[in-house]
Amino acid sequence: MNFSDIINSLNQASAFDLYRMQAAIVRVLDDPKWLQAIQTRIQVGQEVSYFSVKANTLKRARFLELRRKQVILRDLDDAQSWIIDYAAINLDGADVQIREHKSQGLGRNEVAIGETVGFLDRDQQQRTGKVIRLNDKTVSLQCGNSQWRVAYSLLHRVVDSDGLAHEVIEIGGK
């Protein structure tokens, strides 16, 4: 599915249209055929990836218990146990990145907790930080010893944040 096109269409819908669509999606996901299709492919102890709405990214986990409509799993990164819906399990390795086409900045769905992003501060100084929280209109970033709240529209991707801390070496110079 092309989620960028879907997001663009959803941005043009009214709140009532979105609410109706949410209700329809919930009804479809409650159909036992979806649960059974997933349940037949998993077992306790299996390692999988699941989509975390809070972090807006895939996370690795191991199944602890299978329930009728949900599973209990242990996140392999932070060792916390979670109860999630079967539909959140990414058995087929689907790409979860949503690339919104914006003229500048990053969209809310393009940023995940733990990613490193950059921005220009009020003094036009380039800063980079690790995303620690996703807010409605801003991102909370850990930049060194300080925290910043930055609007999504001011963020940009950072290709190699480790390279910023290292000395620049000229190659091929005379």
Sequence and secondary structure as in RCSB ss.txt:
>XXXX:A:sequence
MNFSDIINSLNQASAFDLYRMQAAIVRVLDDPKWLQAIQTRIQVGQEVSYFSVKANTLKRARFLELRRKQVILRD
LDDAQSWIIDYAAINLDGADVQIREHKSQGLGRNEVAIGETVGFLDRDQQQRTGKVIRLNDKTVSLQCGNSQWRV
AYSLLHRVVDSDGLAHEVIEIGGK
>XXXX:A:secstr
  HHHHHHHHHTS HHHHHHHHHHHHHHHTSHHHHHHHHTT  TT EEEEEETTTTEEEEEEEEEE SSEEEEEE
TTT  EEEEEGGGB TT          SSS  GGG  TT EEEEE TTS EEEEEEEEE SSEEEEEETTEEEEE
EGGG EE S SGGGGS    SS  
